[in-house]
Amino acid sequence: MSELFEKTTVVENGQAKVISQVIPGSLAKVTLTDELVKRAARIADECDAEIIHFNAPASVEV
């Protein structure tokens, strides 16, 4: 979801690790469509660290 996330590299325990993070201000620039909400829900479901907490709008069935 390149509209909302960007890849970046962080150092954790001395090891470089590629992560995704929310682009600052991206939510103000993106129109929430049903497709975007469904994609975000899929990504949150696949996140093994459970670091993404996703609350879909009531108008979209995910």
MMTF fields as JSON, N, C-alpha, C and O atoms, coordinates in Angstrom:
{
  "mmtfVersion": "1.0.0",
  "mmtfProducer": "UNKNOWN",
  "numBonds": 247,
  "numAtoms": 248,
  "numGroups": 62,
  "numChains": 1,
  "numModels": 1,
  "chainsPerModel": [1],
  "groupsPerChain": [62],
  "chainIdList": ["A"],
  "bondAtomList": [4, 2, 8, 6, 12, 10, 16, 14, 20, 18, 24, 22, 28, 26, 32, 30, 36, 34, 40, 38, 44, 42, 48, 46, 52, 50, 56, 54, 60, 58, 64, 62, 68, 66, 72, 70, 76, 74, 80, 78, 84, 82, 88, 86, 92, 90, 96, 94, 100, 98, 104, 102, 108, 106, 112, 110, 116, 114, 120, 118, 124, 122, 128, 126, 132, 130, 136, 134, 140, 138, 144, 142, 148, 146, 152, 150, 156, 154, 160, 158, 164, 162, 168, 166, 172, 170, 176, 174, 180, 178, 184, 182, 188, 186, 192, 190, 196, 194, 200, 198, 204, 202, 208, 206, 212, 210, 216, 214, 220, 218, 224, 222, 228, 226, 232, 230, 236, 234, 240, 238, 244, 242],
  "bondOrderList": [1, 1, 1, 1, 1, 1, 1, 1, 1, 1, 1, 1, 1, 1, 1, 1, 1, 1, 1, 1, 1, 1, 1, 1, 1, 1, 1, 1, 1, 1, 1, 1, 1, 1, 1, 1, 1, 1, 1, 1, 1, 1, 1, 1, 1, 1, 1, 1, 1, 1, 1, 1, 1, 1, 1, 1, 1, 1, 1, 1, 1],
  "groupList": [{"groupName": "MET", "atomNameList": ["N", "CA", "C", "O"], "elementList": ["N", "C", "C", "O"], "formalChargeList": [0, 0, 0, 0], "bondAtomList": [1, 0, 2, 1, 3, 2], "bondOrderList": [1, 1, 2], "singleLetterCode": "M", "chemCompType": "L-PEPTIDE LINKING"}, {"groupName": "SER", "atomNameList": ["N", "CA", "C", "O"], "elementList": ["N", "C", "C", "O"], "formalChargeList": [0, 0, 0, 0], "bondAtomList": [1, 0, 2, 1, 3, 2], "bondOrderList": [1, 1, 2], "singleLetterCode": "S", "chemCompType": "L-PEPTIDE LINKING"}, {"groupName": "GLU", "atomNameList": ["N", "CA", "C", "O"], "elementList": ["N", "C", "C", "O"], "formalChargeList": [0, 0, 0, 0], "bondAtomList": [1, 0, 2, 1, 3, 2], "bondOrderList": [1, 1, 2], "singleLetterCode": "E", "chemCompType": "L-PEPTIDE LINKING"}, {"groupName": "LEU", "atomNameList": ["N", "CA", "C", "O"], "elementList": ["N", "C", "C", "O"], "formalChargeList": [0, 0, 0, 0], "bondAtomList": [1, 0, 2, 1, 3, 2], "bondOrderList": [1, 1, 2], "singleLetterCode": "L", "chemCompType": "L-PEPTIDE LINKING"}, {"groupName": "PHE", "atomNameList": ["N", "CA", "C", "O"], "elementList": ["N", "C", "C", "O"], "formalChargeList": [0, 0, 0, 0], "bondAtomList": [1, 0, 2, 1, 3, 2], "bondOrderList": [1, 1, 2], "singleLetterCode": "F", "chemCompType": "L-PEPTIDE LINKING"}, {"groupName": "LYS", "atomNameList": ["N", "CA", "C", "O"], "elementList": ["N", "C", "C", "O"], "formalChargeList": [0, 0, 0, 0], "bondAtomList": [1, 0, 2, 1, 3, 2], "bondOrderList": [1, 1, 2], "singleLetterCode": "K", "chemCompType": "L-PEPTIDE LINKING"}, {"groupName": "THR", "atomNameList": ["N", "CA", "C", "O"], "elementList": ["N", "C", "C", "O"], "formalChargeList": [0, 0, 0, 0], "bondAtomList": [1, 0, 2, 1, 3, 2], "bondOrderList": [1, 1, 2], "singleLetterCode": "T", "chemCompType": "L-PEPTIDE LINKING"}, {"groupName": "VAL", "atomNameList": ["N", "CA", "C", "O"], "elementList": ["N", "C", "C", "O"], "formalChargeList": [0, 0, 0, 0], "bondAtomList": [1, 0, 2, 1, 3, 2], "bondOrderList": [1, 1, 2], "singleLetterCode": "V", "chemCompType": "L-PEPTIDE LINKING"}, {"groupName": "ASN", "atomNameList": ["N", "CA", "C", "O"], "elementList": ["N", "C", "C", "O"], "formalChargeList": [0, 0, 0, 0], "bondAtomList": [1, 0, 2, 1, 3, 2], "bondOrderList": [1, 1, 2], "singleLetterCode": "N", "chemCompType": "L-PEPTIDE LINKING"}, {"groupName": "GLY", "atomNameList": ["N", "CA", "C", "O"], "elementList": ["N", "C", "C", "O"], "formalChargeList": [0, 0, 0, 0], "bondAtomList": [1, 0, 2, 1, 3, 2], "bondOrderList": [1, 1, 2], "singleLetterCode": "G", "chemCompType": "PEPTIDE LINKING"}, {"groupName": "GLN", "atomNameList": ["N", "CA", "C", "O"], "elementList": ["N", "C", "C", "O"], "formalChargeList": [0, 0, 0, 0], "bondAtomList": [1, 0, 2, 1, 3, 2], "bondOrderList": [1, 1, 2], "singleLetterCode": "Q", "chemCompType": "L-PEPTIDE LINKING"}, {"groupName": "ALA", "atomNameList": ["N", "CA", "C", "O"], "elementList": ["N", "C", "C", "O"], "formalChargeList": [0, 0, 0, 0], "bondAtomList": [1, 0, 2, 1, 3, 2], "bondOrderList": [1, 1, 2], "singleLetterCode": "A", "chemCompType": "L-PEPTIDE LINKING"}, {"groupName": "ILE", "atomNameList": ["N", "CA", "C", "O"], "elementList": ["N", "C", "C", "O"], "formalChargeList": [0, 0, 0, 0], "bondAtomList": [1, 0, 2, 1, 3, 2], "bondOrderList": [1, 1, 2], "singleLetterCode": "I", "chemCompType": "L-PEPTIDE LINKING"}, {"groupName": "PRO", "atomNameList": ["N", "CA", "C", "O"], "elementList": ["N", "C", "C", "O"], "formalChargeList": [0, 0, 0, 0], "bondAtomList": [1, 0, 2, 1, 3, 2], "bondOrderList": [1, 1, 2], "singleLetterCode": "P", "chemCompType": "L-PEPTIDE LINKING"}, {"groupName": "ASP", "atomNameList": ["N", "CA", "C", "O"], "elementList": ["N", "C", "C", "O"], "formalChargeList": [0, 0, 0, 0], "bondAtomList": [1, 0, 2, 1, 3, 2], "bondOrderList": [1, 1, 2], "singleLetterCode": "D", "chemCompType": "L-PEPTIDE LINKING"}, {"groupName": "ARG", "atomNameList": ["N", "CA", "C", "O"], "elementList": ["N", "C", "C", "O"], "formalChargeList": [0, 0, 0, 0], "bondAtomList": [1, 0, 2, 1, 3, 2], "bondOrderList": [1, 1, 2], "singleLetterCode": "R", "chemCompType": "L-PEPTIDE LINKING"}, {"groupName": "CYS", "atomNameList": ["N", "CA", "C", "O"], "elementList": ["N", "C", "C", "O"], "formalChargeList": [0, 0, 0, 0], "bondAtomList": [1, 0, 2, 1, 3, 2], "bondOrderList": [1, 1, 2], "singleLetterCode": "C", "chemCompType": "L-PEPTIDE LINKING"}, {"groupName": "HIS", "atomNameList": ["N", "CA", "C", "O"], "elementList": ["N", "C", "C", "O"], "formalChargeList": [0, 0, 0, 0], "bondAtomList": [1, 0, 2, 1, 3, 2], "bondOrderList": [1, 1, 2], "singleLetterCode": "H", "chemCompType": "L-PEPTIDE LINKING"}],
  "groupTypeList": [0, 1, 2, 3, 4, 2, 5, 6, 6, 7, 7, 2, 8, 9, 10, 11, 5, 7, 12, 1, 10, 7, 12, 13, 9, 1, 3, 11, 5, 7, 6, 3, 6, 14, 2, 3, 7, 5, 15, 11, 11, 15, 12, 11, 14, 2, 16, 14, 11, 2, 12, 12, 17, 4, 8, 11, 13, 11, 1, 7, 2, 7],
  "groupIdList": [1, 2, 3, 4, 5, 6, 7, 8, 9, 10, 11, 12, 13, 14, 15, 16, 17, 18, 19, 20, 21, 22, 23, 24, 25, 26, 27, 28, 29, 30, 31, 32, 33, 34, 35, 36, 37, 38, 39, 40, 41, 42, 43, 44, 45, 46, 47, 48, 49, 50, 51, 52, 53, 54, 55, 56, 57, 58, 59, 60, 61, 62],
  "secStructList": [7, 6, 6, 6, 3, 3, 3, 3, 3, 3, 3, 3, 6, 6, 3, 3, 3, 3, 3, 3, 3, 3, 7, 6, 6, 2, 2, 2, 2, 7, 7, 7, 7, 2, 2, 2, 2, 2, 2, 2, 2, 2, 2, 2, 2, 2, 7, 6, 6, 7, 7, 7, 7, 7, 7, 7, 7, 6, 6, 1, 7, 7],
  "xCoordList": [0.831, 0.0, 0.878, 1.049, 1.415, 2.36, 1.718, 2.422, 0.381, -0.294, -0.114, -0.116, 0.041, 0.088, 1.418, 1.776, 2.158, 3.375, 4.603, 4.526, 5.737, 7.02, 7.978, 7.899, 8.884, 9.903, 11.042, 11.417, 11.578, 12.722, 13.568, 13.082, 14.81, 15.712, 16.005, 16.339, 15.877, 16.211, 17.277, 17.452, 17.97, 18.962, 18.395, 18.067, 18.286, 17.751, 18.754, 19.061, 19.259, 20.258, 21.478, 22.041, 21.878, 23.058, 22.838, 23.786, 21.616, 21.296, 20.369, 19.424, 20.649, 19.77, 18.508, 18.568, 17.363, 16.077, 15.197, 15.034, 14.625, 13.73, 12.318, 11.812, 11.696, 10.335, 9.486, 10.003, 8.205, 7.301, 6.78, 6.526, 6.628, 6.053, 5.073, 5.168, 4.135, 3.141, 3.829, 4.634, 3.505, 4.04, 3.369, 2.141, 4.138, 3.534, 2.609, 3.0, 1.387, 0.419, -0.319, -1.163, -0.02, -0.625, -2.135, -2.861, -2.606, -4.041, -4.855, -6.027, -4.248, -4.943, -5.028, -5.841, -4.201, -4.13, -4.837, -4.996, -5.263, -5.822, -7.335, -7.835, -8.044, -9.484, -9.713, -9.219, -10.467, -10.737, -11.811, -12.984, -11.384, -12.305, -12.531, -11.769, -13.578, -13.823, -12.619, -12.227, -12.029, -10.87, -9.677, -9.006, -9.408, -8.294, -8.516, -7.579, -9.737, -10.054, -9.864, -9.317, -10.306, -10.144, -8.672, -8.257, -7.883, -6.443, -5.783, -4.945, -6.153, -5.574, -5.95, -5.124, -7.173, -7.609, -6.813, -6.418, -6.572, -5.77, -4.351, -3.809, -3.76, -2.396, -2.357, -1.459, -3.314, -3.353, -3.523, -2.928, -4.331, -4.536, -3.263, -3.056, -2.405, -1.177, 0.009, 1.075, -0.15, 0.945, 1.214, 0.392, 2.358, 2.654, 2.951, 2.805, 3.358, 3.682, 2.473, 2.563, 1.346, 0.13, 0.388, -0.122, 1.179, 1.467, 0.499, 0.471, -0.3, -1.285, -2.649, -3.082, -3.313, -4.672, -5.569, -5.474, -6.437, -7.234, -8.706, -9.263, -9.33, -10.764, -11.404, -11.337, -12.022, -12.663, -13.916, -14.609, -14.212, -15.465, -16.654, -16.586, -17.723, -18.896, -19.528, -20.242, -19.28, -19.893, -19.206, -19.693, -18.067, -17.31, -17.259, -16.875, -17.656, -17.585, -16.238, -15.908, -15.453, -14.128, -14.098, -13.07],
  "yCoordList": [-1.171, 0.0, 1.238, 1.914, 1.504, 2.615, 3.969, 4.961, 4.02, 5.27, 5.635, 6.813, 4.624, 4.849, 4.5, 5.084, 3.55, 3.054, 3.237, 3.24, 3.389, 3.448, 2.485, 2.261, 1.92, 1.045, 1.898, 2.906, 1.484, 2.162, 1.117, 0.032, 1.436, 0.518, 1.045, 2.217, 0.174, 0.507, -0.476, -1.545, -0.114, -1.009, -1.503, -0.716, -2.824, -3.452, -4.494, -5.442, -4.319, -5.236, -5.366, -6.451, -4.253, -4.25, -4.79, -4.87, -5.161, -5.726, -4.776, -4.232, -4.584, -3.775, -4.58, -5.775, -3.899, -4.562, -3.628, -2.459, -4.14, -3.348, -3.456, -4.554, -2.305, -2.263, -1.319, -0.576, -1.367, -0.401, 0.509, 0.074, 1.769, 2.698, 3.605, 3.807, 4.146, 5.04, 6.321, 6.893, 6.762, 8.013, 9.158, 9.24, 10.031, 11.147, 11.967, 12.379, 12.193, 12.989, 12.249, 12.838, 10.956, 10.223, 10.057, 10.065, 9.91, 9.705, 10.939, 10.825, 12.097, 13.331, 13.476, 14.254, 12.74, 12.885, 11.774, 11.871, 10.718, 9.541, 9.495, 9.736, 9.182, 8.958, 7.499, 6.605, 7.261, 5.891, 5.287, 5.652, 4.361, 3.625, 2.25, 1.814, 1.569, 0.208, -0.686, -1.478, -0.562, -1.381, -1.1, -2.036, 0.158, 0.516, -0.043, -0.543, 0.038, -0.496, -2.016, -2.556, -2.701, -4.157, -4.553, -5.526, -3.798, -4.091, -3.878, -4.678, -2.811, -2.531, -3.635, -4.037, -4.121, -5.191, -6.462, -7.15, -6.78, -7.972, -7.848, -8.805, -6.678, -6.463, -6.612, -7.261, -6.022, -6.129, -7.579, -7.996, -8.351, -9.762, -10.576, -11.549, -10.191, -10.937, -10.48, -11.093, -9.435, -8.891, -9.824, -9.934, -10.492, -11.477, -10.871, -11.549, -9.631, -9.009, -8.337, -7.82, -8.343, -7.697, -6.247, -5.772, -5.56, -4.162, -3.221, -2.024, -3.767, -2.942, -3.262, -4.414, -2.263, -2.417, -1.683, -0.464, -2.425, -1.874, -1.88, -2.915, -0.72, -0.59, -0.121, 1.061, -1.043, -0.707, 0.11, -0.101, 1.042, 1.79, 0.831, -0.189, 1.144, 0.27, 0.101, -0.874, 1.029, 0.974, -0.009, -0.246, -0.59, -1.509, -2.873, -2.999, -3.893, -5.256, -5.856, -5.98, -6.231, -6.817, -8.254, -8.92],
  "zCoordList": [0.0, 0.0, 0.0, 1.015, -1.145, -1.257, -0.981, -0.789, -0.959, -0.634, 0.834, 1.191, 1.682, 3.123, 3.777, 4.801, 3.195, 3.846, 2.969, 1.741, 3.642, 2.949, 3.633, 4.841, 2.843, 3.414, 3.944, 3.343, 5.063, 5.649, 6.364, 6.683, 6.612, 7.291, 8.69, 8.868, 9.668, 11.048, 11.52, 10.935, 12.558, 13.152, 14.47, 15.357, 14.585, 15.789, 16.264, 15.541, 17.469, 18.031, 17.125, 16.978, 16.52, 15.67, 14.266, 13.485, 13.931, 12.623, 11.864, 12.434, 10.576, 9.735, 9.444, 9.157, 9.525, 9.311, 8.49, 8.841, 7.395, 6.558, 7.128, 7.361, 7.348, 7.885, 7.031, 6.198, 7.254, 6.64, 7.736, 8.859, 7.394, 8.354, 7.63, 6.419, 8.385, 7.809, 7.366, 8.1, 6.162, 5.637, 6.401, 6.418, 7.024, 7.758, 6.848, 5.756, 7.317, 6.578, 5.48, 4.805, 5.281, 4.165, 4.319, 3.325, 5.529, 5.725, 5.343, 4.982, 5.421, 5.038, 3.523, 3.025, 2.783, 1.329, 0.566, -0.651, 1.258, 0.595, 0.803, 1.902, -0.267, -0.17, 0.173, -0.514, 1.24, 1.649, 0.753, 0.825, -0.084, -0.94, -0.331, 0.532, -0.78, -0.288, -0.557, 0.301, -1.747, -2.114, -1.195, -0.758, -0.899, -0.02, 1.385, 2.009, 1.879, 3.204, 3.225, 4.186, 2.185, 2.124, 2.052, 2.682, 1.284, 1.209, 2.563, 2.978, 3.249, 4.572, 5.563, 6.384, 5.493, 6.387, 6.129, 7.071, 4.851, 4.505, 5.056, 5.609, 4.905, 5.394, 6.914, 7.449, 7.603, 9.066, 9.507, 10.5, 8.779, 9.114, 8.954, 9.68, 8.01, 7.74, 8.573, 8.513, 9.334, 10.139, 11.315, 12.225, 11.296, 12.328, 13.69, 14.707, 13.732, 15.009, 15.648, 16.761, 14.946, 15.422, 15.826, 16.841, 15.024, 15.322, 14.63, 14.919, 13.71, 13.026, 13.611, 13.594, 14.121, 14.617, 13.642, 13.493, 12.979, 11.9, 12.265, 12.631, 12.163, 12.399, 11.107, 10.768, 10.388, 9.118, 9.366, 10.36, 8.47, 8.589, 8.523, 7.837, 9.216, 9.257, 7.889, 7.657, 6.983, 5.658, 4.717, 3.612, 5.145, 4.285, 4.956, 6.119, 4.198, 4.714, 4.345, 3.165, 5.368, 5.12, 5.578, 5.454]
}
